[in-house]
Amino acid sequence: MSDFKKYQCKECEHIYDEEKGDPDSGLAPGTRWNDIPDTWSCPICGAPKDFFKQME
């Protein structure tokens, strides 16, 4: 399954890319959005996970 998706923060427009992950936040490359804990927040502005929307 290699159809990685991207999610954009509605607050600061930071993009979470499943393929790249977010190693600085402890999310390894390939970490799927649904596998990220609900307590995770945007590494740029601190917005909660539910402030992100899936990009087309």
mmJSON file of the N, C-alpha and C atoms, coordinates in Angstrom:
{"data_MODEL":{"atom_site":{
"group_PDB":["ATOM","ATOM","ATOM","ATOM","ATOM","ATOM","ATOM","ATOM","ATOM","ATOM","ATOM","ATOM","ATOM","ATOM","ATOM","ATOM","ATOM","ATOM","ATOM","ATOM","ATOM","ATOM","ATOM","ATOM","ATOM","ATOM","ATOM","ATOM","ATOM","ATOM","ATOM","ATOM","ATOM","ATOM","ATOM","ATOM","ATOM","ATOM","ATOM","ATOM","ATOM","ATOM","ATOM","ATOM","ATOM","ATOM","ATOM","ATOM","ATOM","ATOM","ATOM","ATOM","ATOM","ATOM","ATOM","ATOM","ATOM","ATOM","ATOM","ATOM","ATOM","ATOM","ATOM","ATOM","ATOM","ATOM","ATOM","ATOM","ATOM","ATOM","ATOM","ATOM","ATOM","ATOM","ATOM","ATOM","ATOM","ATOM","ATOM","ATOM","ATOM","ATOM","ATOM","ATOM","ATOM","ATOM","ATOM","ATOM","ATOM","ATOM","ATOM","ATOM","ATOM","ATOM","ATOM","ATOM","ATOM","ATOM","ATOM","ATOM","ATOM","ATOM","ATOM","ATOM","ATOM","ATOM","ATOM","ATOM","ATOM","ATOM","ATOM","ATOM","ATOM","ATOM","ATOM","ATOM","ATOM","ATOM","ATOM","ATOM","ATOM","ATOM","ATOM","ATOM","ATOM","ATOM","ATOM","ATOM","ATOM","ATOM","ATOM","ATOM","ATOM","ATOM","ATOM","ATOM","ATOM","ATOM","ATOM","ATOM","ATOM","ATOM","ATOM","ATOM","ATOM","ATOM","ATOM","ATOM","ATOM","ATOM","ATOM","ATOM","ATOM","ATOM","ATOM","ATOM","ATOM","ATOM","ATOM","ATOM","ATOM","ATOM","ATOM","ATOM","ATOM","ATOM","ATOM","ATOM"],
"id":[1,2,3,4,5,6,7,8,9,10,11,12,13,14,15,16,17,18,19,20,21,22,23,24,25,26,27,28,29,30,31,32,33,34,35,36,37,38,39,40,41,42,43,44,45,46,47,48,49,50,51,52,53,54,55,56,57,58,59,60,61,62,63,64,65,66,67,68,69,70,71,72,73,74,75,76,77,78,79,80,81,82,83,84,85,86,87,88,89,90,91,92,93,94,95,96,97,98,99,100,101,102,103,104,105,106,107,108,109,110,111,112,113,114,115,116,117,118,119,120,121,122,123,124,125,126,127,128,129,130,131,132,133,134,135,136,137,138,139,140,141,142,143,144,145,146,147,148,149,150,151,152,153,154,155,156,157,158,159,160,161,162,163,164,165,166,167,168],
"type_symbol":["N","C","C","N","C","C","N","C","C","N","C","C","N","C","C","N","C","C","N","C","C","N","C","C","N","C","C","N","C","C","N","C","C","N","C","C","N","C","C","N","C","C","N","C","C","N","C","C","N","C","C","N","C","C","N","C","C","N","C","C","N","C","C","N","C","C","N","C","C","N","C","C","N","C","C","N","C","C","N","C","C","N","C","C","N","C","C","N","C","C","N","C","C","N","C","C","N","C","C","N","C","C","N","C","C","N","C","C","N","C","C","N","C","C","N","C","C","N","C","C","N","C","C","N","C","C","N","C","C","N","C","C","N","C","C","N","C","C","N","C","C","N","C","C","N","C","C","N","C","C","N","C","C","N","C","C","N","C","C","N","C","C","N","C","C","N","C","C"],
"label_atom_id":["N","CA","C","N","CA","C","N","CA","C","N","CA","C","N","CA","C","N","CA","C","N","CA","C","N","CA","C","N","CA","C","N","CA","C","N","CA","C","N","CA","C","N","CA","C","N","CA","C","N","CA","C","N","CA","C","N","CA","C","N","CA","C","N","CA","C","N","CA","C","N","CA","C","N","CA","C","N","CA","C","N","CA","C","N","CA","C","N","CA","C","N","CA","C","N","CA","C","N","CA","C","N","CA","C","N","CA","C","N","CA","C","N","CA","C","N","CA","C","N","CA","C","N","CA","C","N","CA","C","N","CA","C","N","CA","C","N","CA","C","N","CA","C","N","CA","C","N","CA","C","N","CA","C","N","CA","C","N","CA","C","N","CA","C","N","CA","C","N","CA","C","N","CA","C","N","CA","C","N","CA","C","N","CA","C","N","CA","C","N","CA","C","N","CA","C"],
"label_alt_id":[null,null,null,null,null,null,null,null,null,null,null,null,null,null,null,null,null,null,null,null,null,null,null,null,null,null,null,null,null,null,null,null,null,null,null,null,null,null,null,null,null,null,null,null,null,null,null,null,null,null,null,null,null,null,null,null,null,null,null,null,null,null,null,null,null,null,null,null,null,null,null,null,null,null,null,null,null,null,null,null,null,null,null,null,null,null,null,null,null,null,null,null,null,null,null,null,null,null,null,null,null,null,null,null,null,null,null,null,null,null,null,null,null,null,null,null,null,null,null,null,null,null,null,null,null,null,null,null,null,null,null,null,null,null,null,null,null,null,null,null,null,null,null,null,null,null,null,null,null,null,null,null,null,null,null,null,null,null,null,null,null,null,null,null,null,null,null,null],
"label_comp_id":["MET","MET","MET","SER","SER","SER","ASP","ASP","ASP","PHE","PHE","PHE","LYS","LYS","LYS","LYS","LYS","LYS","TYR","TYR","TYR","GLN","GLN","GLN","CYS","CYS","CYS","LYS","LYS","LYS","GLU","GLU","GLU","CYS","CYS","CYS","GLU","GLU","GLU","HIS","HIS","HIS","ILE","ILE","ILE","TYR","TYR","TYR","ASP","ASP","ASP","GLU","GLU","GLU","GLU","GLU","GLU","LYS","LYS","LYS","GLY","GLY","GLY","ASP","ASP","ASP","PRO","PRO","PRO","ASP","ASP","ASP","SER","SER","SER","GLY","GLY","GLY","LEU","LEU","LEU","ALA","ALA","ALA","PRO","PRO","PRO","GLY","GLY","GLY","THR","THR","THR","ARG","ARG","ARG","TRP","TRP","TRP","ASN","ASN","ASN","ASP","ASP","ASP","ILE","ILE","ILE","PRO","PRO","PRO","ASP","ASP","ASP","THR","THR","THR","TRP","TRP","TRP","SER","SER","SER","CYS","CYS","CYS","PRO","PRO","PRO","ILE","ILE","ILE","CYS","CYS","CYS","GLY","GLY","GLY","ALA","ALA","ALA","PRO","PRO","PRO","LYS","LYS","LYS","ASP","ASP","ASP","PHE","PHE","PHE","PHE","PHE","PHE","LYS","LYS","LYS","GLN","GLN","GLN","MET","MET","MET","GLU","GLU","GLU"],
"label_asym_id":["A","A","A","A","A","A","A","A","A","A","A","A","A","A","A","A","A","A","A","A","A","A","A","A","A","A","A","A","A","A","A","A","A","A","A","A","A","A","A","A","A","A","A","A","A","A","A","A","A","A","A","A","A","A","A","A","A","A","A","A","A","A","A","A","A","A","A","A","A","A","A","A","A","A","A","A","A","A","A","A","A","A","A","A","A","A","A","A","A","A","A","A","A","A","A","A","A","A","A","A","A","A","A","A","A","A","A","A","A","A","A","A","A","A","A","A","A","A","A","A","A","A","A","A","A","A","A","A","A","A","A","A","A","A","A","A","A","A","A","A","A","A","A","A","A","A","A","A","A","A","A","A","A","A","A","A","A","A","A","A","A","A","A","A","A","A","A","A"],
"label_entity_id":["1","1","1","1","1","1","1","1","1","1","1","1","1","1","1","1","1","1","1","1","1","1","1","1","1","1","1","1","1","1","1","1","1","1","1","1","1","1","1","1","1","1","1","1","1","1","1","1","1","1","1","1","1","1","1","1","1","1","1","1","1","1","1","1","1","1","1","1","1","1","1","1","1","1","1","1","1","1","1","1","1","1","1","1","1","1","1","1","1","1","1","1","1","1","1","1","1","1","1","1","1","1","1","1","1","1","1","1","1","1","1","1","1","1","1","1","1","1","1","1","1","1","1","1","1","1","1","1","1","1","1","1","1","1","1","1","1","1","1","1","1","1","1","1","1","1","1","1","1","1","1","1","1","1","1","1","1","1","1","1","1","1","1","1","1","1","1","1"],
"label_seq_id":[1,1,1,2,2,2,3,3,3,4,4,4,5,5,5,6,6,6,7,7,7,8,8,8,9,9,9,10,10,10,11,11,11,12,12,12,13,13,13,14,14,14,15,15,15,16,16,16,17,17,17,18,18,18,19,19,19,20,20,20,21,21,21,22,22,22,23,23,23,24,24,24,25,25,25,26,26,26,27,27,27,28,28,28,29,29,29,30,30,30,31,31,31,32,32,32,33,33,33,34,34,34,35,35,35,36,36,36,37,37,37,38,38,38,39,39,39,40,40,40,41,41,41,42,42,42,43,43,43,44,44,44,45,45,45,46,46,46,47,47,47,48,48,48,49,49,49,50,50,50,51,51,51,52,52,52,53,53,53,54,54,54,55,55,55,56,56,56],
"pdbx_PDB_ins_code":[null,null,null,null,null,null,null,null,null,null,null,null,null,null,null,null,null,null,null,null,null,null,null,null,null,null,null,null,null,null,null,null,null,null,null,null,null,null,null,null,null,null,null,null,null,null,null,null,null,null,null,null,null,null,null,null,null,null,null,null,null,null,null,null,null,null,null,null,null,null,null,null,null,null,null,null,null,null,null,null,null,null,null,null,null,null,null,null,null,null,null,null,null,null,null,null,null,null,null,null,null,null,null,null,null,null,null,null,null,null,null,null,null,null,null,null,null,null,null,null,null,null,null,null,null,null,null,null,null,null,null,null,null,null,null,null,null,null,null,null,null,null,null,null,null,null,null,null,null,null,null,null,null,null,null,null,null,null,null,null,null,null,null,null,null,null,null,null],
"Cartn_x":[0.847,0.0,0.887,0.997,1.91,1.189,-0.117,-0.885,-0.894,0.285,0.428,-0.395,-0.943,-1.767,-1.071,-1.554,-1.03,-2.19,-1.879,-2.875,-2.314,-3.173,-2.717,-3.387,-2.595,-3.103,-3.904,-5.124,-5.974,-5.493,-4.681,-4.208,-2.99,-1.949,-0.698,-0.297,-1.093,-0.863,0.319,0.824,1.859,1.277,2.091,1.625,2.273,1.427,1.914,1.826,2.952,3.046,3.288,2.342,2.489,3.788,4.199,5.417,6.653,6.695,7.852,7.737,6.502,6.297,6.69,6.972,7.43,8.411,9.629,10.608,10.881,10.827,11.078,10.006,8.818,7.729,7.575,8.525,8.48,7.637,7.274,6.468,7.368,7.621,8.526,7.941,8.798,8.297,7.368,6.274,5.298,4.179,4.234,3.181,1.892,0.866,-0.44,-1.155,-1.974,-2.71,-3.507,-4.181,-5.018,-4.198,-2.895,-2.027,-1.404,-1.638,-1.098,-2.036,-1.488,-2.342,-3.135,-4.333,-5.173,-4.541,-3.572,-2.906,-1.819,-1.48,-0.463,-0.971,-0.069,-0.449,0.539,0.136,0.965,2.321,3.422,4.739,5.105,4.359,4.655,3.864,2.529,1.693,1.015,1.095,0.507,-0.978,-1.562,-2.982,-3.226,-4.389,-4.678,-4.837,-4.746,-4.823,-6.086,-7.202,-8.458,-8.523,-7.476,-7.4,-6.806,-6.443,-5.859,-6.943,-6.792,-7.714,-6.903,-7.506,-6.826,-6.761,-5.603,-5.426,-5.865,-6.351,-6.799,-5.602],
"Cartn_y":[-1.195,0.0,1.25,1.898,3.034,4.329,4.354,5.56,6.515,7.103,8.021,9.279,9.805,11.012,12.149,13.362,14.552,15.251,15.86,16.57,17.947,18.974,20.345,20.976,21.651,22.351,23.566,23.697,24.834,26.126,25.991,27.161,27.8,26.99,27.548,26.988,26.061,25.456,24.492,24.088,23.043,21.77,21.042,19.81,18.598,17.671,16.373,15.409,14.84,13.896,12.507,11.586,10.239,9.581,9.825,9.196,9.653,10.941,11.5,11.375,11.287,11.256,12.58,12.542,13.726,13.237,12.864,12.274,13.125,14.45,15.322,15.158,14.691,14.455,12.974,12.161,10.738,9.918,10.489,9.776,9.359,8.072,7.545,7.725,7.82,7.849,6.667,6.927,5.886,5.802,6.65,6.639,7.187,6.343,6.733,7.678,8.545,9.54,8.886,7.783,7.119,6.479,6.319,5.728,6.785,8.057,9.139,9.335,9.404,9.603,10.917,10.899,12.108,13.237,12.915,13.937,14.676,14.18,14.834,16.207,17.149,18.489,18.979,19.987,20.558,20.976,20.52,20.878,22.346,23.032,24.44,25.382,25.204,26.148,25.547,24.216,23.591,23.285,23.479,23.185,21.685,21.324,19.901,19.151,17.832,16.978,17.225,17.513,17.7,19.016,19.832,21.05,20.765,19.518,19.153,18.614,18.903,18.365,17.625,16.574,15.802,16.615,16.593,17.327,16.437,17.056,16.315,15.921],
"Cartn_z":[0.0,0.0,0.0,-1.124,-1.209,-1.574,-1.416,-1.754,-0.566,-0.324,0.8,0.565,1.648,1.577,2.305,2.045,2.713,3.401,4.544,5.341,5.656,5.53,5.721,6.934,7.744,8.915,8.449,8.964,8.592,9.246,10.279,11.022,10.352,10.059,9.533,8.172,7.64,6.327,6.287,7.454,7.5,6.888,6.144,5.496,6.149,6.605,7.084,5.912,5.543,4.43,5.021,4.812,5.367,4.928,3.715,3.195,3.966,4.334,5.034,6.546,7.06,8.497,9.135,10.414,11.154,12.218,11.771,12.691,13.93,13.797,14.946,16.019,15.63,16.58,16.905,16.45,16.746,15.786,14.635,13.64,12.48,12.381,11.362,9.962,8.935,7.564,7.317,6.649,6.368,7.402,8.428,9.456,8.87,8.875,8.341,9.298,8.733,9.513,10.637,10.326,11.33,12.445,12.238,13.257,14.172,13.869,14.693,15.889,17.098,18.279,18.193,18.74,18.738,19.538,20.372,21.188,20.412,19.208,18.372,17.972,17.842,17.385,16.339,15.62,14.554,15.131,14.522,15.044,14.817,13.965,13.679,14.589,14.627,15.372,16.599,16.758,17.923,17.815,16.628,16.438,16.625,17.159,17.355,16.035,16.122,14.936,14.128,14.791,14.055,13.29,13.358,12.55,11.171,10.916,9.635,8.706,7.422,6.419,5.368,4.852,3.808,2.521,1.892,0.629,-0.529,-1.563,-2.768,-3.594],
"occupancy":[1.0,1.0,1.0,1.0,1.0,1.0,1.0,1.0,1.0,1.0,1.0,1.0,1.0,1.0,1.0,1.0,1.0,1.0,1.0,1.0,1.0,1.0,1.0,1.0,1.0,1.0,1.0,1.0,1.0,1.0,1.0,1.0,1.0,1.0,1.0,1.0,1.0,1.0,1.0,1.0,1.0,1.0,1.0,1.0,1.0,1.0,1.0,1.0,1.0,1.0,1.0,1.0,1.0,1.0,1.0,1.0,1.0,1.0,1.0,1.0,1.0,1.0,1.0,1.0,1.0,1.0,1.0,1.0,1.0,1.0,1.0,1.0,1.0,1.0,1.0,1.0,1.0,1.0,1.0,1.0,1.0,1.0,1.0,1.0,1.0,1.0,1.0,1.0,1.0,1.0,1.0,1.0,1.0,1.0,1.0,1.0,1.0,1.0,1.0,1.0,1.0,1.0,1.0,1.0,1.0,1.0,1.0,1.0,1.0,1.0,1.0,1.0,1.0,1.0,1.0,1.0,1.0,1.0,1.0,1.0,1.0,1.0,1.0,1.0,1.0,1.0,1.0,1.0,1.0,1.0,1.0,1.0,1.0,1.0,1.0,1.0,1.0,1.0,1.0,1.0,1.0,1.0,1.0,1.0,1.0,1.0,1.0,1.0,1.0,1.0,1.0,1.0,1.0,1.0,1.0,1.0,1.0,1.0,1.0,1.0,1.0,1.0,1.0,1.0,1.0,1.0,1.0,1.0],
"B_iso_or_equiv":[0.0,0.0,0.0,0.0,0.0,0.0,0.0,0.0,0.0,0.0,0.0,0.0,0.0,0.0,0.0,0.0,0.0,0.0,0.0,0.0,0.0,0.0,0.0,0.0,0.0,0.0,0.0,0.0,0.0,0.0,0.0,0.0,0.0,0.0,0.0,0.0,0.0,0.0,0.0,0.0,0.0,0.0,0.0,0.0,0.0,0.0,0.0,0.0,0.0,0.0,0.0,0.0,0.0,0.0,0.0,0.0,0.0,0.0,0.0,0.0,0.0,0.0,0.0,0.0,0.0,0.0,0.0,0.0,0.0,0.0,0.0,0.0,0.0,0.0,0.0,0.0,0.0,0.0,0.0,0.0,0.0,0.0,0.0,0.0,0.0,0.0,0.0,0.0,0.0,0.0,0.0,0.0,0.0,0.0,0.0,0.0,0.0,0.0,0.0,0.0,0.0,0.0,0.0,0.0,0.0,0.0,0.0,0.0,0.0,0.0,0.0,0.0,0.0,0.0,0.0,0.0,0.0,0.0,0.0,0.0,0.0,0.0,0.0,0.0,0.0,0.0,0.0,0.0,0.0,0.0,0.0,0.0,0.0,0.0,0.0,0.0,0.0,0.0,0.0,0.0,0.0,0.0,0.0,0.0,0.0,0.0,0.0,0.0,0.0,0.0,0.0,0.0,0.0,0.0,0.0,0.0,0.0,0.0,0.0,0.0,0.0,0.0,0.0,0.0,0.0,0.0,0.0,0.0],
"pdbx_formal_charge":[null,null,null,null,null,null,null,null,null,null,null,null,null,null,null,null,null,null,null,null,null,null,null,null,null,null,null,null,null,null,null,null,null,null,null,null,null,null,null,null,null,null,null,null,null,null,null,null,null,null,null,null,null,null,null,null,null,null,null,null,null,null,null,null,null,null,null,null,null,null,null,null,null,null,null,null,null,null,null,null,null,null,null,null,null,null,null,null,null,null,null,null,null,null,null,null,null,null,null,null,null,null,null,null,null,null,null,null,null,null,null,null,null,null,null,null,null,null,null,null,null,null,null,null,null,null,null,null,null,null,null,null,null,null,null,null,null,null,null,null,null,null,null,null,null,null,null,null,null,null,null,null,null,null,null,null,null,null,null,null,null,null,null,null,null,null,null,null],
"auth_seq_id":[1,1,1,2,2,2,3,3,3,4,4,4,5,5,5,6,6,6,7,7,7,8,8,8,9,9,9,10,10,10,11,11,11,12,12,12,13,13,13,14,14,14,15,15,15,16,16,16,17,17,17,18,18,18,19,19,19,20,20,20,21,21,21,22,22,22,23,23,23,24,24,24,25,25,25,26,26,26,27,27,27,28,28,28,29,29,29,30,30,30,31,31,31,32,32,32,33,33,33,34,34,34,35,35,35,36,36,36,37,37,37,38,38,38,39,39,39,40,40,40,41,41,41,42,42,42,43,43,43,44,44,44,45,45,45,46,46,46,47,47,47,48,48,48,49,49,49,50,50,50,51,51,51,52,52,52,53,53,53,54,54,54,55,55,55,56,56,56],
"auth_comp_id":["MET","MET","MET","SER","SER","SER","ASP","ASP","ASP","PHE","PHE","PHE","LYS","LYS","LYS","LYS","LYS","LYS","TYR","TYR","TYR","GLN","GLN","GLN","CYS","CYS","CYS","LYS","LYS","LYS","GLU","GLU","GLU","CYS","CYS","CYS","GLU","GLU","GLU","HIS","HIS","HIS","ILE","ILE","ILE","TYR","TYR","TYR","ASP","ASP","ASP","GLU","GLU","GLU","GLU","GLU","GLU","LYS","LYS","LYS","GLY","GLY","GLY","ASP","ASP","ASP","PRO","PRO","PRO","ASP","ASP","ASP","SER","SER","SER","GLY","GLY","GLY","LEU","LEU","LEU","ALA","ALA","ALA","PRO","PRO","PRO","GLY","GLY","GLY","THR","THR","THR","ARG","ARG","ARG","TRP","TRP","TRP","ASN","ASN","ASN","ASP","ASP","ASP","ILE","ILE","ILE","PRO","PRO","PRO","ASP","ASP","ASP","THR","THR","THR","TRP","TRP","TRP","SER","SER","SER","CYS","CYS","CYS","PRO","PRO","PRO","ILE","ILE","ILE","CYS","CYS","CYS","GLY","GLY","GLY","ALA","ALA","ALA","PRO","PRO","PRO","LYS","LYS","LYS","ASP","ASP","ASP","PHE","PHE","PHE","PHE","PHE","PHE","LYS","LYS","LYS","GLN","GLN","GLN","MET","MET","MET","GLU","GLU","GLU"],
"auth_asym_id":["A","A","A","A","A","A","A","A","A","A","A","A","A","A","A","A","A","A","A","A","A","A","A","A","A","A","A","A","A","A","A","A","A","A","A","A","A","A","A","A","A","A","A","A","A","A","A","A","A","A","A","A","A","A","A","A","A","A","A","A","A","A","A","A","A","A","A","A","A","A","A","A","A","A","A","A","A","A","A","A","A","A","A","A","A","A","A","A","A","A","A","A","A","A","A","A","A","A","A","A","A","A","A","A","A","A","A","A","A","A","A","A","A","A","A","A","A","A","A","A","A","A","A","A","A","A","A","A","A","A","A","A","A","A","A","A","A","A","A","A","A","A","A","A","A","A","A","A","A","A","A","A","A","A","A","A","A","A","A","A","A","A","A","A","A","A","A","A"],
"auth_atom_id":["N","CA","C","N","CA","C","N","CA","C","N","CA","C","N","CA","C","N","CA","C","N","CA","C","N","CA","C","N","CA","C","N","CA","C","N","CA","C","N","CA","C","N","CA","C","N","CA","C","N","CA","C","N","CA","C","N","CA","C","N","CA","C","N","CA","C","N","CA","C","N","CA","C","N","CA","C","N","CA","C","N","CA","C","N","CA","C","N","CA","C","N","CA","C","N","CA","C","N","CA","C","N","CA","C","N","CA","C","N","CA","C","N","CA","C","N","CA","C","N","CA","C","N","CA","C","N","CA","C","N","CA","C","N","CA","C","N","CA","C","N","CA","C","N","CA","C","N","CA","C","N","CA","C","N","CA","C","N","CA","C","N","CA","C","N","CA","C","N","CA","C","N","CA","C","N","CA","C","N","CA","C","N","CA","C","N","CA","C","N","CA","C","N","CA","C"],
"pdbx_PDB_model_num":[1,1,1,1,1,1,1,1,1,1,1,1,1,1,1,1,1,1,1,1,1,1,1,1,1,1,1,1,1,1,1,1,1,1,1,1,1,1,1,1,1,1,1,1,1,1,1,1,1,1,1,1,1,1,1,1,1,1,1,1,1,1,1,1,1,1,1,1,1,1,1,1,1,1,1,1,1,1,1,1,1,1,1,1,1,1,1,1,1,1,1,1,1,1,1,1,1,1,1,1,1,1,1,1,1,1,1,1,1,1,1,1,1,1,1,1,1,1,1,1,1,1,1,1,1,1,1,1,1,1,1,1,1,1,1,1,1,1,1,1,1,1,1,1,1,1,1,1,1,1,1,1,1,1,1,1,1,1,1,1,1,1,1,1,1,1,1,1]
}}}
